[in-house]
Amino acid sequence: MALRLNIGGIEVREGWKILNIQPGPGVDYVGNCATLGQFAEASVDEIYAAHVLEHLGYQQELAGALREMRRVLIPGGVLRLSVPDLDVLCRLFVDPALSTDQRFFVMRMMFGGQIDEHDFHRVGLNWDFLSGYLAKTGFHEIKRVAEFGLFPADCSAMQFGDRLISLNVVARKL
């Protein structure tokens, strides 16, 4: 049976299992995406992680999580990632048309909502950074997509005003 893993998810959807750092309704596995030891090598067909990687440290955790994701994916498995696009957020932050309150909201998208100990952003990612991490980890066919539309509350389509703020990337394990 195919295993499709939604890392950081909270929304139940048929055909998908949820791994989240916090237990909750619909969460199938509790754990950190940097250590996927509960999954065997080459046991996952597809991984979706929306607005998760920015919560990891860029020194070791981020690369370690991508290595773990690659390890558990089957050959030909697909990784779908969505992260706040630092390039977009920086342009928004310095936009003189934004009010102080709007700029504060953009700052929260950069650094996390900070509503609990897991809601802090530890790295800012743009296309160059994320595609570089993926390539170094051994992913192939790395491409940017507009959005995923996998879940009704999908962060890949998150907007601020009329601007999409997410960097959405698909990569494959060969």
PEURWO-V699822 format. One record per residue. N is the residue number from 0. RES is the residue in one small letter. D_LAST is the distance of its C-alpha to the last C-alpha in Angstrom with 2 decimals. Layout:
n=N res=RES d_last=D_LAST
n=N res=RES d_last=D_LAST
This chain:
n=0 res=m d_last=20.11
n=1 res=a d_last=17.30
n=2 res=l d_last=17.45
n=3 res=r d_last=17.21
n=4 res=l d_last=18.25
n=5 res=n d_last=20.44
n=6 res=i d_last=20.85
n=7 res=g d_last=24.30
n=8 res=g d_last=25.34
n=9 res=i d_last=28.86
n=10 res=e d_last=28.89
n=11 res=v d_last=28.61
n=12 res=r d_last=26.81
n=13 res=e d_last=26.35
n=14 res=g d_last=22.91
n=15 res=w d_last=22.01
n=16 res=k d_last=22.81
n=17 res=i d_last=24.01
n=18 res=l d_last=23.55
n=19 res=n d_last=26.21
n=20 res=i d_last=27.96
n=21 res=q d_last=31.22
n=22 res=p d_last=32.37
n=23 res=g d_last=33.54
n=24 res=p d_last=33.98
n=25 res=g d_last=30.82
n=26 res=v d_last=28.85
n=27 res=d d_last=27.14
n=28 res=y d_last=25.96
n=29 res=v d_last=27.70
n=30 res=g d_last=25.88
n=31 res=n d_last=24.42
n=32 res=c d_last=20.85
n=33 res=a d_last=20.84
n=34 res=t d_last=21.22
n=35 res=l d_last=19.37
n=36 res=g d_last=20.94
n=37 res=q d_last=22.14
n=38 res=f d_last=18.68
n=39 res=a d_last=17.22
n=40 res=e d_last=13.88
n=41 res=a d_last=11.28
n=42 res=s d_last=14.21
n=43 res=v d_last=13.48
n=44 res=d d_last=12.10
n=45 res=e d_last=12.88
n=46 res=i d_last=14.52
n=47 res=y d_last=17.26
n=48 res=a d_last=19.20
n=49 res=a d_last=22.12
n=50 res=h d_last=24.40
n=51 res=v d_last=23.28
n=52 res=l d_last=21.69
n=53 res=e d_last=24.96
n=54 res=h d_last=26.69
n=55 res=l d_last=24.92
n=56 res=g d_last=26.29
n=57 res=y d_last=24.54
n=58 res=q d_last=25.57
n=59 res=q d_last=23.38
n=60 res=e d_last=22.74
n=61 res=l d_last=20.38
n=62 res=a d_last=17.96
n=63 res=g d_last=18.43
n=64 res=a d_last=17.71
n=65 res=l d_last=14.39
n=66 res=r d_last=13.50
n=67 res=e d_last=14.80
n=68 res=m d_last=12.92
n=69 res=r d_last=9.55
n=70 res=r d_last=11.21
n=71 res=v d_last=12.43
n=72 res=l d_last=9.57
n=73 res=i d_last=8.48
n=74 res=p d_last=5.18
n=75 res=g d_last=5.03
n=76 res=g d_last=7.52
n=77 res=v d_last=9.42
n=78 res=l d_last=11.44
n=79 res=r d_last=14.78
n=80 res=l d_last=17.11
n=81 res=s d_last=20.72
n=82 res=v d_last=22.99
n=83 res=p d_last=26.46
n=84 res=d d_last=26.20
n=85 res=l d_last=28.39
n=86 res=d d_last=29.26
n=87 res=v d_last=30.65
n=88 res=l d_last=32.44
n=89 res=c d_last=34.06
n=90 res=r d_last=35.37
n=91 res=l d_last=36.70
n=92 res=f d_last=38.33
n=93 res=v d_last=40.36
n=94 res=d d_last=41.30
n=95 res=p d_last=45.15
n=96 res=a d_last=45.44
n=97 res=l d_last=44.09
n=98 res=s d_last=46.64
n=99 res=t d_last=46.55
n=100 res=d d_last=45.44
n=101 res=q d_last=42.55
n=102 res=r d_last=41.52
n=103 res=f d_last=41.74
n=104 res=f d_last=39.37
n=105 res=v d_last=36.84
n=106 res=m d_last=37.30
n=107 res=r d_last=36.49
n=108 res=m d_last=33.17
n=109 res=m d_last=32.44
n=110 res=f d_last=33.62
n=111 res=g d_last=33.23
n=112 res=g d_last=35.98
n=113 res=q d_last=36.96
n=114 res=i d_last=38.36
n=115 res=d d_last=37.17
n=116 res=e d_last=35.62
n=117 res=h d_last=32.04
n=118 res=d d_last=32.71
n=119 res=f d_last=32.56
n=120 res=h d_last=30.03
n=121 res=r d_last=29.20
n=122 res=v d_last=27.05
n=123 res=g d_last=27.13
n=124 res=l d_last=23.95
n=125 res=n d_last=23.71
n=126 res=w d_last=21.04
n=127 res=d d_last=21.24
n=128 res=f d_last=21.08
n=129 res=l d_last=18.33
n=130 res=s d_last=15.94
n=131 res=g d_last=16.85
n=132 res=y d_last=16.18
n=133 res=l d_last=12.68
n=134 res=a d_last=11.94
n=135 res=k d_last=13.75
n=136 res=t d_last=11.82
n=137 res=g d_last=8.49
n=138 res=f d_last=7.29
n=139 res=h d_last=6.78
n=140 res=e d_last=8.97
n=141 res=i d_last=11.47
n=142 res=k d_last=14.59
n=143 res=r d_last=17.92
n=144 res=v d_last=19.51
n=145 res=a d_last=23.16
n=146 res=e d_last=22.95
n=147 res=f d_last=21.33
n=148 res=g d_last=24.46
n=149 res=l d_last=23.03
n=150 res=f d_last=26.15
n=151 res=p d_last=29.72
n=152 res=a d_last=30.04
n=153 res=d d_last=26.62
n=154 res=c d_last=26.67
n=155 res=s d_last=24.37
n=156 res=a d_last=27.55
n=157 res=m d_last=29.91
n=158 res=q d_last=32.64
n=159 res=f d_last=35.47
n=160 res=g d_last=38.15
n=161 res=d d_last=36.48
n=162 res=r d_last=33.45
n=163 res=l d_last=29.98
n=164 res=i d_last=29.26
n=165 res=s d_last=25.61
n=166 res=l d_last=22.60
n=167 res=n d_last=19.89
n=168 res=v d_last=16.26
n=169 res=v d_last=13.11
n=170 res=a d_last=9.65
n=171 res=r d_last=6.18
n=172 res=k d_last=3.80
n=173 res=l d_last=0.00
